[in-house]
């Protein structure tokens, strides 16, 4: 928090603490129990536009597809666990989830070597993940081709008629070591040679989500979020 914001907020907190103590029936307040919350008094609810819109978009696509089981690889656990209310979910991550959540199975695994047969899964999501692969941030081996290898493995397991929901930062291509890569949205499409792109949605630099976009629309952005729905044509 900036100093210029913290000082007035702290002063308000002290005044309100004093006013609360003076109210009839107020509990005893001890300084050692204090936990000042100084940044929550906002006019609107804050959110991260990438994660809010991608999770909502992907959950709706899963619900529409109505698979018998959905597999997610490395996405946010909130999204994965909420998705369990719609469909049985298998969550694959190098850091398995050590929590018991109804309708969610967690298994240890890597997006570079998933424990599934070729063309065996009817619905897969991998949201805001591939941009990290090969940068070592999560203990994975360093590899400049990490994103491409991850996409190739995701593509491998999609069954005929199945879908892959993929999101990643898009815009001016660069590596922000060791946090993430930003990909040209057209390059991401080119990585997925076997599958058909049936929908491209995205959030631009201004935080505006639009479900139906062209790849070119986000190519000149700095840090946008591209959301791809791919399908493998039915045999």
LUMNUKOL-316523 format. One line per field, with one value per residue: residue number from 1; residue in three letters; x, y, z of N, C-alpha, C, O in turn. Coordinates in steps of 0.001 Angstrom, whole numbers, always signed. Example, Ala and Ser with C-alpha at 12.3 -4.5 7.8 and 13.67 -1.06 7.14 Angstrom:
BEGIN
nr <- [1,2]
rest <- [ALA,SER]
n_c1 <- [+13190,+12850]
n_c2 <- [-5690,-2250]
n_c3 <- [+7800,+7080]
ca_c1 <- [+12300,+13670]
ca_c2 <- [-4500,-1060]
ca_c3 <- [+7800,+7140]
c_c1 <- [+13200,+12900]
c_c2 <- [-3300,+30]
c_c3 <- [+7800,+7870]
o_c1 <- [+14236,+13409]
o_c2 <- [-3319,+1138]
o_c3 <- [+8465,+8039]
***
This chain:
BEGIN
nr <- [1,2,3,4,5,6,7,8,9,10,11,12,13,14,15,16,17,18,19,20,21,22,23,24,25,26,27,28,29,30,31,32,33,34,35,36,37,38,39,40,41,42,43,44,45,46,47,48,49,50,51,52,53,54,55,56,57,58,59,60,61,62,63,64,65,66,67,68,69,70,71,72,73,74,75,76,77,78,79,80,81,82,83,84,85,86,87,88,89,90,91,92,93,94,95,96,97,98,99,100,101,102,103,104,105,106,107,108,109,110,111,112,113,114,115,116,117,118,119,120,121,122,123,124,125,126,127,128,129,130,131,132,133,134,135,136,137,138,139,140,141,142,143,144,145,146,147,148,149,150,151,152,153,154,155,156,157,158,159,160,161,162,163,164,165,166,167,168,169,170,171,172,173,174,175,176,177,178,179,180,181,182,183,184,185,186,187,188,189,190,191,192,193,194,195,196,197,198,199,200,201,202,203,204,205,206,207,208,209,210,211,212,213,214,215,216,217,218,219,220,221,222,223,224,225,226,227,228,229,230,231,232,233,234,235]
rest <- [UNK,UNK,UNK,UNK,UNK,UNK,UNK,UNK,UNK,UNK,UNK,UNK,UNK,UNK,UNK,UNK,UNK,UNK,UNK,UNK,UNK,UNK,UNK,UNK,UNK,UNK,UNK,UNK,UNK,UNK,UNK,UNK,UNK,UNK,UNK,UNK,UNK,UNK,UNK,UNK,UNK,UNK,UNK,UNK,UNK,UNK,UNK,UNK,UNK,UNK,UNK,UNK,UNK,UNK,UNK,UNK,UNK,UNK,UNK,UNK,UNK,UNK,UNK,UNK,UNK,UNK,UNK,UNK,UNK,UNK,UNK,UNK,UNK,UNK,UNK,UNK,UNK,UNK,UNK,UNK,UNK,UNK,UNK,UNK,UNK,UNK,UNK,UNK,UNK,UNK,UNK,UNK,UNK,UNK,UNK,UNK,UNK,UNK,UNK,UNK,UNK,UNK,UNK,UNK,UNK,UNK,UNK,UNK,UNK,UNK,UNK,UNK,UNK,UNK,UNK,UNK,UNK,UNK,UNK,UNK,UNK,UNK,UNK,UNK,UNK,UNK,UNK,UNK,UNK,UNK,UNK,UNK,UNK,UNK,UNK,UNK,UNK,UNK,UNK,UNK,UNK,UNK,UNK,UNK,UNK,UNK,UNK,UNK,UNK,UNK,UNK,UNK,UNK,UNK,UNK,UNK,UNK,UNK,UNK,UNK,UNK,UNK,UNK,UNK,UNK,UNK,UNK,UNK,UNK,UNK,UNK,UNK,UNK,UNK,UNK,UNK,UNK,UNK,UNK,UNK,UNK,UNK,UNK,UNK,UNK,UNK,UNK,UNK,UNK,UNK,UNK,UNK,UNK,UNK,UNK,UNK,UNK,UNK,UNK,UNK,UNK,UNK,UNK,UNK,UNK,UNK,UNK,UNK,UNK,UNK,UNK,UNK,UNK,UNK,UNK,UNK,UNK,UNK,UNK,UNK,UNK,UNK,UNK,UNK,UNK,UNK,UNK,UNK,UNK,UNK,UNK,UNK,UNK,UNK,UNK]
n_c1 <- [+838,+488,+2200,+822,-1794,-1992,-1645,-4006,-5935,-5148,-5502,-8291,-9013,-8170,-9863,-12376,-12091,-12011,-14584,-16142,-15585,-16948,-19584,-22745,-22667,-20396,-17641,-14678,-11764,-8555,-5241,-3380,-4899,-5620,-6192,-5668,-7520,-7065,-7525,-9906,-12155,-13873,-15369,-16347,-16389,-13242,-11368,-9467,-9181,-8306,-8438,-11026,-12726,-11758,-12185,-14962,-15786,-14660,-15917,-18553,-18308,-17597,-19917,-21751,-20703,-20980,-19495,-18778,-16749,-14383,-11111,-8705,-5732,-3533,-4813,-6382,-7200,-9618,-11397,-11319,-12417,-14977,-15988,-16463,-19067,-20526,-19607,-17829,-14413,-11032,-8051,-4945,-1656,+1695,+1948,+35,-3368,-3992,-6555,-9804,-12343,-15622,-16445,-14097,-11045,-7655,-4531,-1026,+978,+2422,+2061,+3620,+3832,+1374,-769,-2458,-4088,-3509,-5702,-7952,-9546,-12492,-12929,-10950,-9177,-6842,-5674,-4108,-1501,+393,+2224,+4071,+5631,+8762,+10250,+11080,+9805,+8012,+9489,+9929,+11837,+14216,+13424,+13333,+11388,+9116,+6348,+5395,+5820,+4073,+1578,+1544,+1329,-1128,-2807,-2453,-4018,-6696,-9837,-11597,-14161,-13856,-12966,-10628,-9878,-8113,-6048,-3959,-1495,-1453,-195,+2315,+5079,+7191,+9561,+9173,+11200,+11446,+8755,+6638,+5666,+4658,+2568,+2242,-1032,-1664,+416,-1,-2280,-1120,+431,-1279,-1849,-3411,-6020,-9238,-9922,-12576,-13566,-12538,-11926,-11422,-9595,-8788,-6116,-7351,-8957,-11340,-13662,-14508,-16446,-16358,-13803,-11303,-8111,-6233,-7065,-6005,-3323,-1641,-1577,-378,-469,-2667,-5383,-5806,-8306,-8969,-10987,-10693,-11446,-11413,-12093,-14866,-14505]
n_c2 <- [-1191,+2257,+4946,+7358,+6543,+4759,+6199,+7981,+5900,+4357,+6213,+6524,+3941,+3852,+5811,+4621,+2301,+3317,+4462,+2145,+794,+2374,+1781,+494,-2694,-3536,-5722,-6488,-4968,-5875,-4766,-6607,-8370,-7055,-6564,-4839,-3958,-2292,-1736,-2483,-930,-105,+1185,-584,-4158,-5684,-7406,-9822,-9416,-11311,-13888,-13990,-13789,-15836,-18167,-18175,-18229,-20707,-22568,-22388,-23366,-25993,-26886,-26669,-28539,-30876,-33280,-36710,-36864,-34446,-33224,-31305,-29405,-28099,-25604,-22834,-23777,-23039,-22676,-25317,-26806,-25650,-26399,-29024,-29152,-29344,-31453,-34588,-34204,-34538,-33504,-32534,-32000,-30869,-30250,-31762,-31437,-31341,-31805,-32766,-32773,-32824,-34748,-34209,-35350,-35545,-35842,-36497,-35147,-34169,-31558,-32033,-34710,-36496,-38792,-40323,-42056,-41784,-39618,-39894,-38367,-36522,-33907,-31210,-28825,-26129,-23574,-20483,-21585,-22781,-20802,-20743,-22995,-24546,-22464,-22775,-21822,-23257,-25386,-26971,-28371,-26283,-24983,-23715,-24380,-24967,-24123,-24924,-27705,-28389,-27740,-29567,-31981,-31659,-31556,-34139,-35856,-35379,-36593,-37790,-35573,-34357,-31614,-28920,-26532,-23682,-21228,-18292,-15701,-13142,-11131,-8688,-10581,-12091,-13043,-13036,-13542,-15174,-15538,-15736,-16330,-14230,-14725,-14363,-14250,-15542,-17276,-19119,-20371,-21597,-23542,-25598,-27845,-30077,-29776,-28149,-24706,-23387,-21334,-18138,-16215,-13330,-11116,-7775,-5276,-3283,-4629,-5540,-7981,-10016,-12353,-13382,-12987,-11926,-13387,-11470,-9196,-9065,-9091,-6882,-6132,-5564,-7188,-9190,-11591,-14555,-16824,-20008,-22267,-25410,-28156,-31673,-33012,-35216,-38734]
n_c3 <- [+0,-746,+902,+1133,+1061,+3156,+5569,+5997,+6045,+8212,+10262,+10173,+10892,+13581,+14697,+14258,+15699,+18280,+18368,+18133,+20521,+22271,+21893,+23070,+24545,+23244,+22599,+24505,+23336,+22492,+22007,+21040,+19610,+17385,+13908,+11421,+8584,+5818,+3163,+1984,+1657,-781,-3806,-5691,-6315,-6391,-8970,-10872,-14218,-16158,-14889,-13788,-16101,-17798,-16288,-15922,-18615,-19469,-17754,-18611,-21202,-20694,-19396,-21514,-23297,-21874,-20851,-19835,-18066,-17011,-17621,-16055,-16381,-14385,-13884,-12039,-8711,-7577,-9746,-10726,-8584,-8289,-10723,-10289,-9399,-11663,-13252,-13016,-12181,-13080,-11800,-12844,-11890,-11257,-8676,-6698,-5511,-2160,-852,+69,-2098,-3169,-5985,-7311,-8402,-7677,-9216,-9392,-11906,-15073,-17473,-19598,-19852,-19719,-17937,-19783,-22465,-26041,-27741,-25981,-24259,-23616,-22861,-21975,-20032,-19778,-18268,-18339,-18064,-19903,-20505,-18509,-18633,-18669,-17652,-15102,-12844,-11250,-10480,-12664,-15439,-17158,-20319,-23474,-25329,-23948,-23876,-26412,-26297,-24238,-25358,-27486,-26095,-24778,-26999,-27967,-26354,-26848,-27708,-30665,-31521,-29109,-26842,-26326,-24012,-23800,-22375,-22339,-21741,-24187,-26918,-27475,-28303,-25882,-23310,-19931,-17750,-14617,-14767,-16806,-20255,-22985,-25660,-29208,-30364,-32746,-33089,-31056,-32036,-34270,-33087,-32532,-34447,-35159,-34357,-34589,-34506,-32913,-31462,-30355,-27668,-25527,-23276,-23339,-23065,-21611,-19917,-20925,-21704,-24469,-26098,-28754,-30844,-33265,-34040,-34703,-33349,-30754,-31105,-30965,-28354,-24963,-22585,-22815,-22549,-24144,-25128,-26100,-27846,-28892,-31051,-31816,-34903,-35305,-35735]
ca_c1 <- [+0,+1249,+2221,-218,-3078,-1953,-1779,-5412,-6678,-4796,-6172,-9709,-9121,-8074,-11085,-13501,-11869,-12439,-16045,-16723,-15452,-17915,-20952,-23310,-22531,-19174,-16705,-13386,-10787,-7172,-4343,-2696,-5835,-5947,-5808,-6188,-7810,-7066,-7656,-11122,-13278,-13848,-16693,-16773,-15657,-12077,-11171,-8465,-9988,-7917,-8909,-12486,-13393,-11390,-12815,-16383,-15898,-14351,-16953,-19733,-18025,-17667,-21331,-22387,-20187,-21559,-18745,-18968,-15661,-13530,-9751,-8035,-4291,-2793,-5513,-6662,-7967,-10994,-12129,-11417,-13333,-16329,-16398,-16948,-20517,-21122,-19149,-16656,-13194,-9699,-7115,-3569,-705,+2925,+1695,-1347,-4202,-4188,-7829,-10889,-13427,-16587,-16474,-12802,-9920,-6384,-3424,+243,+1328,+2967,+1475,+4550,+3756,+146,-1040,-3665,-3840,-3746,-7077,-8814,-10284,-13522,-12947,-9725,-8863,-5510,-5883,-2997,-506,+1473,+3209,+5058,+6363,+10142,+10916,+11575,+9110,+7359,+10380,+10024,+13127,+14311,+13240,+12755,+10248,+8153,+4950,+5082,+5742,+2845,+453,+1576,+837,-2564,-3434,-2353,-4995,-8077,-10529,-12471,-15342,-13521,-12599,-9536,-10029,-6752,-5860,-2586,-1283,-1160,+155,+3678,+5780,+8376,+9723,+9369,+11801,+10981,+7320,+5772,+5826,+3494,+2604,+1400,-2197,-1642,+1399,-665,-3124,-269,+953,-2289,-2071,-4337,-7368,-9937,-10272,-13997,-13906,-11463,-12409,-10266,-9615,-7749,-5335,-8242,-9759,-12646,-13861,-15461,-16407,-15982,-12792,-10353,-6769,-5512,-7507,-5188,-1909,-853,-1741,+793,-686,-4060,-5609,-6483,-9020,-9160,-11701,-10337,-12071,-10925,-13235,-15308,-14024]
ca_c2 <- [+0,+3487,+5664,+8370,+5881,+4058,+7093,+8291,+4688,+3989,+7157,+6162,+2696,+4193,+6514,+3686,+1394,+4061,+4583,+818,+497,+3177,+1337,-409,-4116,-3832,-6623,-5915,-4974,-5888,-4373,-7772,-9059,-6181,-7007,-3749,-4171,-885,-1552,-3126,+11,+242,+1463,-1763,-5368,-5853,-8727,-9937,-9671,-12548,-15091,-13968,-14060,-17135,-19233,-18157,-18677,-22128,-23349,-22424,-24252,-27367,-27200,-26859,-29774,-31938,-34533,-37610,-36485,-33365,-33220,-30014,-29513,-26993,-24320,-22409,-24816,-22560,-23047,-26777,-27314,-25214,-27187,-30297,-29095,-29567,-32690,-35150,-33568,-35008,-32378,-32993,-30921,-31333,-30038,-32230,-30769,-32170,-31454,-33642,-31974,-33708,-34846,-33800,-36259,-34895,-36761,-35863,-35347,-33018,-31238,-32515,-36174,-36796,-40224,-40670,-42603,-40906,-39369,-40611,-37480,-35769,-32494,-30859,-27404,-25770,-22131,-19684,-22566,-23102,-19721,-20952,-24247,-24408,-21315,-23170,-21152,-24236,-26522,-27739,-28172,-25148,-25429,-22646,-24875,-25491,-23889,-25767,-29095,-28536,-27748,-30828,-33033,-31439,-31937,-35596,-36640,-35009,-37624,-37294,-34929,-33748,-30203,-28403,-25135,-23243,-19778,-17876,-14293,-12891,-9755,-8564,-11780,-11877,-13882,-12289,-14605,-16528,-15522,-16238,-15838,-13665,-15270,-13841,-15143,-16345,-18332,-20159,-21143,-22406,-24673,-26652,-28161,-31185,-29466,-27031,-23595,-23085,-20092,-17379,-15135,-12706,-9896,-6883,-4569,-2459,-5506,-5796,-9326,-10242,-13792,-13712,-12070,-12476,-13493,-10225,-8142,-8996,-9257,-5686,-5808,-5799,-8361,-9598,-13012,-15239,-18039,-20794,-23541,-26284,-29476,-32628,-33474,-36573,-39718]
ca_c3 <- [+0,-790,+2179,+1134,+1299,+4434,+6715,+6268,+6367,+9579,+11142,+10197,+11663,+15004,+15099,+14276,+16839,+19467,+18321,+18371,+21955,+23020,+21625,+24076,+24264,+22496,+23240,+24867,+22254,+22937,+20923,+20466,+18715,+16256,+12559,+10581,+7168,+5418,+1707,+1494,+1539,-2200,-4383,-6438,-5974,-7260,-9565,-11917,-15416,-16840,-14220,-13688,-17371,-18353,-15515,-16262,-20005,-19576,-17075,-19483,-22337,-20185,-19174,-22819,-23900,-21039,-20908,-18706,-17163,-17511,-17093,-16053,-16191,-13800,-13755,-10659,-8016,-7360,-10954,-10796,-7564,-8626,-11875,-9773,-9230,-12975,-13882,-12353,-12670,-12712,-11786,-13022,-11619,-10623,-7247,-6524,-4514,-970,-228,-349,-2657,-3807,-7445,-7847,-8152,-7970,-9441,-9727,-13303,-15782,-18771,-20618,-19922,-18996,-17808,-20537,-23790,-27184,-28191,-25033,-23366,-24330,-22477,-21252,-19927,-19293,-18268,-17813,-17634,-20837,-20554,-17447,-18782,-19122,-17047,-13793,-11738,-10387,-10312,-13898,-16107,-18072,-21702,-24290,-26109,-22991,-24270,-27577,-25858,-23461,-26294,-28226,-25209,-24613,-28262,-28128,-25592,-27186,-28478,-31734,-30955,-27834,-26853,-25516,-23618,-23536,-22279,-22092,-22065,-25600,-27266,-27973,-27826,-25057,-22132,-18692,-16948,-14867,-14478,-17860,-21619,-23668,-27006,-30276,-30407,-33970,-32876,-30259,-32965,-35138,-32317,-32400,-35851,-35408,-33894,-35233,-33631,-33102,-30761,-29726,-26818,-24905,-22483,-23855,-22053,-20797,-19075,-21544,-22242,-25543,-26367,-30129,-31367,-34221,-33474,-34941,-32437,-29546,-31458,-30642,-26946,-24131,-21731,-22929,-22293,-25237,-24715,-27314,-27779,-30007,-31070,-32796,-35689,-35015,-36715]
c_c1 <- [+875,+1117,+1092,-1611,-3125,-2210,-3234,-6222,-6391,-5460,-7650,-9927,-9075,-9332,-12258,-13339,-12347,-13966,-16726,-16700,-16503,-19355,-21455,-23145,-21273,-18264,-15437,-12438,-9386,-6259,-3708,-3592,-6155,-5428,-6337,-6340,-8033,-7372,-8962,-12297,-13250,-15260,-17244,-15909,-14460,-12007,-10036,-9197,-9583,-8602,-10434,-13137,-13014,-12090,-14308,-16609,-15704,-15426,-18213,-19517,-18055,-19121,-22054,-21974,-20720,-20802,-19088,-17890,-14867,-12160,-9203,-6569,-3755,-3501,-5735,-7544,-9389,-11874,-12357,-12463,-14768,-16873,-16927,-18444,-21255,-20843,-18021,-15378,-11968,-8734,-5697,-2626,+553,+2862,+262,-2061,-4450,-5407,-8888,-12072,-14343,-16518,-15165,-11736,-8641,-5292,-2170,+579,+1798,+2241,+2380,+4504,+2551,-170,-2337,-3268,-4083,-5239,-8119,-9718,-11272,-13558,-11746,-9625,-7466,-5428,-4733,-1895,+671,+2563,+4307,+6016,+7761,+10886,+11386,+10836,+8516,+8204,+10516,+11364,+13094,+14263,+12601,+11555,+9124,+6699,+4542,+4931,+4469,+1628,+398,+1018,-664,-3330,-3496,-3525,-6448,-8689,-11279,-13786,-15081,-13080,-11397,-9788,-8677,-6729,-4410,-2472,-877,-887,+1548,+4522,+7034,+8395,+10009,+9913,+11788,+9477,+6493,+6270,+4536,+3612,+1799,+195,-2238,-646,+809,-1540,-2279,+314,+10,-2710,-3130,-5789,-7924,-10244,-11719,-14421,-12640,-12090,-11204,-10574,-8489,-7049,-6187,-9129,-11115,-12682,-14834,-15330,-15918,-15060,-12043,-8980,-6008,-5860,-6593,-3698,-1054,-979,-439,+653,-2172,-4172,-6395,-7066,-9446,-10000,-11405,-11156,-11363,-12129,-13578,-14862,-15165]
c_c2 <- [+1243,+4238,+6679,+7810,+5296,+4993,+7477,+7060,+4249,+4927,+6856,+4918,+2981,+4887,+5544,+2649,+2063,+4165,+3257,+488,+1227,+2719,+416,-1866,-4487,-4755,-5871,-6030,-4899,-5574,-5581,-8588,-8243,-6762,-5970,-4167,-2787,-661,-2086,-2181,+602,+449,+263,-2947,-5539,-7266,-8655,-10291,-10934,-13751,-15118,-14405,-15423,-18267,-19329,-18692,-20176,-22981,-23459,-23357,-25714,-27777,-27453,-28185,-31008,-33263,-35427,-37374,-35371,-33481,-31801,-30209,-28179,-25671,-23969,-23433,-24350,-22957,-24549,-27300,-26882,-26025,-28551,-30317,-29388,-30972,-33265,-34613,-34325,-33849,-32921,-31814,-31524,-31124,-30475,-31530,-31711,-31686,-32393,-32774,-32900,-33599,-34406,-34803,-35542,-35948,-35972,-36165,-34054,-32817,-31699,-34028,-36638,-38291,-40657,-41181,-41548,-40818,-40055,-39707,-36614,-34292,-32201,-29339,-27222,-24252,-21400,-20597,-22651,-22045,-19875,-22105,-23998,-23229,-21593,-22610,-22148,-25497,-27392,-27455,-26971,-25636,-24305,-23083,-25385,-25310,-24799,-27229,-29350,-28617,-29059,-31975,-32883,-31887,-33454,-36342,-36336,-36057,-37009,-36775,-34227,-32301,-29942,-26925,-24660,-21729,-19478,-16376,-14129,-11407,-9710,-9713,-11432,-12901,-12980,-13281,-14232,-16647,-16204,-15763,-15137,-14085,-14413,-14775,-16022,-17487,-19471,-21021,-22074,-23606,-25876,-27088,-29199,-30838,-28243,-25963,-23203,-21819,-19459,-16218,-14458,-11460,-9011,-6153,-3693,-3294,-5839,-7196,-9292,-11686,-14114,-12620,-12743,-12525,-12177,-9137,-7974,-9083,-8071,-5278,-6055,-7075,-8674,-11081,-13594,-16549,-18791,-22031,-24307,-27572,-30365,-33136,-34932,-37513,-40153]
c_c3 <- [+0,+531,+2265,+1342,+2693,+5616,+6984,+6673,+7797,+10593,+11274,+11045,+13162,+15500,+15218,+15398,+18122,+19519,+18615,+19865,+22784,+22821,+22730,+23642,+23504,+23294,+23638,+23685,+22836,+21755,+20261,+19532,+17462,+14945,+11567,+9115,+6562,+3939,+1134,+1297,+137,-2718,-5136,-6023,-6909,-7822,-10564,-13208,-16161,-16199,-14088,-14989,-17950,-17600,-15827,-17672,-20105,-18912,-17930,-20679,-21901,-19989,-20488,-23455,-23183,-21148,-19718,-17648,-17825,-16855,-17175,-15720,-15678,-13638,-12284,-9965,-7714,-8540,-11007,-9812,-7814,-9800,-11446,-9496,-10532,-13491,-13028,-13005,-12174,-12873,-11814,-12786,-11014,-9112,-6970,-5375,-3345,-205,-778,-797,-3441,-5329,-8105,-7420,-8550,-8130,-9806,-11181,-13933,-17097,-19910,-20786,-19120,-19010,-18502,-21917,-24873,-27480,-27293,-24202,-24142,-23965,-21580,-21177,-19354,-19387,-17586,-17271,-18596,-20875,-19507,-17739,-19352,-18545,-15616,-12607,-10748,-10211,-11538,-14577,-17045,-19515,-22508,-25111,-25203,-23395,-25417,-27168,-25054,-24374,-27069,-27381,-24956,-25847,-28413,-27496,-25962,-28109,-29657,-31151,-29637,-27981,-25952,-25280,-23109,-23394,-21931,-22349,-23531,-25815,-27842,-27437,-27030,-23927,-20944,-17661,-15465,-14611,-15559,-19226,-22037,-25120,-27981,-30401,-31646,-33857,-32051,-31147,-33820,-34404,-32348,-33797,-36130,-35115,-34615,-34197,-33903,-32368,-30205,-28984,-26186,-24112,-22979,-22718,-21147,-19878,-19637,-22138,-23401,-25974,-27763,-30674,-32512,-33554,-33601,-33926,-31229,-29828,-31048,-29179,-26183,-23312,-21707,-22570,-23447,-24763,-25971,-27008,-29057,-29914,-32087,-33582,-35372,-36121,-37626]
o_c1 <- [+1900,+80,+478,-2515,-4167,-2912,-3683,-7094,-7296,-5921,-8204,-10885,-9856,-9817,-13043,-14324,-13011,-14571,-17768,-17675,-16898,-20257,-20677,-23449,-21098,-18122,-15172,-12326,-9064,-6477,-3514,-3099,-6884,-4360,-7365,-5399,-9083,-7468,-9117,-13345,-12679,-16225,-18460,-14832,-14647,-12525,-9679,-9784,-10445,-9263,-11053,-13998,-13862,-12541,-14850,-17506,-16496,-15809,-18858,-20439,-18494,-19518,-22884,-22791,-20894,-21403,-19624,-18101,-14697,-12059,-9234,-6203,-3550,-2857,-5327,-8520,-10288,-12961,-13463,-13295,-15692,-18070,-17736,-19032,-22458,-21712,-17313,-15272,-11881,-8612,-5291,-2775,+498,+3619,-645,-1442,-5055,-5310,-8860,-12718,-13882,-16530,-15117,-11550,-8554,-5143,-2242,+475,+1593,+1852,+1950,+5064,+2683,+127,-3203,-2239,-4773,-5946,-9042,-10587,-10939,-14158,-11548,-9948,-6979,-5147,-4419,-1415,+1824,+3702,+5349,+7095,+7922,+12042,+12018,+11201,+8520,+7688,+11150,+11970,+12065,+14964,+11444,+10775,+8272,+5901,+3459,+4022,+3858,+754,-685,+313,-1389,-4378,-4477,-3980,-7353,-8132,-11565,-14443,-15972,-12849,-11175,-9899,-8160,-7325,-3722,-3274,-57,-1283,+1933,+4678,+7835,+7386,+10989,+9175,+12089,+8983,+5738,+7162,+3461,+4636,+792,+380,-2783,-836,+1083,-1545,-2671,+660,+440,-3792,-3701,-6695,-7187,-10768,-12048,-15504,-11778,-12709,-10084,-11630,-7341,-7351,-5781,-9955,-11968,-11845,-15865,-14224,-15128,-15483,-12130,-8721,-5234,-5045,-6423,-2893,+142,-535,+486,+1531,-2850,-3164,-7524,-6395,-10193,-9751,-11808,-11512,-10797,-13085,-12692,-14840,-14963]
o_c2 <- [+1275,+4185,+6852,+8535,+5324,+4624,+7314,+7149,+3817,+4489,+6927,+4833,+2415,+4593,+5628,+2182,+1437,+3981,+3228,-33,+767,+3208,-367,-2220,-5653,-4604,-4767,-7103,-3975,-6055,-5587,-9403,-8705,-7372,-6206,-4666,-2180,+485,-2139,-2605,+1668,-49,+92,-2772,-5539,-8208,-7579,-11370,-11583,-14536,-16168,-15284,-16098,-19229,-20424,-19504,-20857,-24017,-24507,-24050,-26578,-28879,-28357,-28869,-32061,-34278,-34957,-37657,-35353,-33799,-31174,-31050,-27244,-24683,-24714,-23909,-25183,-23507,-25002,-28135,-27661,-26306,-29161,-31391,-29649,-31611,-32502,-34572,-34700,-33279,-33672,-30759,-32556,-31737,-29643,-31094,-32769,-31221,-32762,-32122,-33671,-32502,-34244,-35068,-34989,-36834,-34921,-37307,-32972,-33780,-31748,-34571,-37110,-38979,-41278,-40785,-40553,-41826,-40707,-40217,-36048,-33498,-32856,-28643,-28031,-23705,-21652,-20403,-22601,-22342,-19225,-22178,-23333,-22999,-20740,-22892,-21904,-26550,-28446,-26413,-26680,-26576,-23963,-22239,-26153,-26239,-25383,-27915,-30411,-29462,-29603,-32841,-33877,-32524,-33990,-37349,-36980,-36373,-35812,-37470,-33573,-31818,-30636,-26149,-25170,-21021,-20291,-15826,-14890,-10555,-10589,-9826,-10594,-13539,-12236,-13788,-13093,-17725,-17134,-14921,-15419,-13835,-13812,-15984,-17124,-18545,-20642,-22247,-23214,-24600,-27021,-26740,-29218,-31532,-27426,-26270,-22742,-21288,-20144,-15343,-14957,-10841,-9452,-6381,-3392,-2750,-6365,-7555,-8623,-12181,-15043,-11492,-13955,-11783,-11812,-8252,-6860,-9142,-8232,-4194,-6680,-7937,-8451,-11741,-13178,-17311,-18268,-22743,-23911,-28015,-29892,-33639,-35768,-37144,-40977]
o_c3 <- [+680,+1193,+3318,+1758,+3349,+6557,+8119,+7539,+8510,+11648,+12371,+11813,+13927,+16593,+16163,+15971,+18948,+20575,+19270,+20406,+23855,+23501,+23277,+22503,+23148,+24507,+23163,+23092,+23583,+20643,+19045,+18752,+16585,+14895,+10932,+8497,+6775,+3501,-86,+809,-96,-2140,-5222,-5453,-8126,-7222,-11045,-13293,-16752,-16879,-14262,-14991,-18534,-18221,-15979,-17901,-20756,-19455,-17963,-21110,-22660,-20369,-20571,-24073,-23797,-21504,-18714,-16469,-19044,-15671,-18233,-14900,-16453,-13285,-11393,-10544,-7605,-8359,-11299,-10167,-7579,-9867,-12145,-9370,-10523,-14086,-12371,-14231,-11005,-13957,-10927,-13403,-10344,-8359,-7001,-4404,-3520,+931,-1952,+24,-4282,-5887,-9325,-6232,-9647,-7288,-10444,-11627,-13384,-17758,-21062,-21739,-17991,-19987,-17885,-22466,-24647,-27469,-27780,-23495,-25183,-24689,-20557,-22140,-18565,-20454,-16423,-16155,-18167,-21235,-19593,-17152,-20375,-18902,-14992,-11466,-9542,-9835,-11479,-14326,-17655,-19890,-22265,-25551,-25649,-23271,-25393,-27635,-25179,-24183,-27285,-27898,-24924,-25742,-28927,-28039,-25433,-29160,-29639,-30376,-29095,-29089,-24960,-26229,-22115,-24205,-21314,-23104,-24046,-25020,-28613,-26221,-27444,-23627,-20954,-16816,-15107,-14279,-15277,-19332,-21506,-25756,-27606,-30533,-31607,-34457,-32311,-31031,-34072,-35042,-32209,-34268,-37221,-35575,-35168,-33126,-34996,-32614,-29655,-29589,-26295,-24243,-23035,-21546,-20025,-19145,-18922,-22966,-23335,-26191,-27934,-30929,-32707,-32606,-32716,-33665,-30732,-28898,-30804,-28801,-26702,-23333,-20704,-22318,-23706,-24067,-26798,-26035,-30151,-28822,-33072,-32991,-35195,-37295,-38518]
***
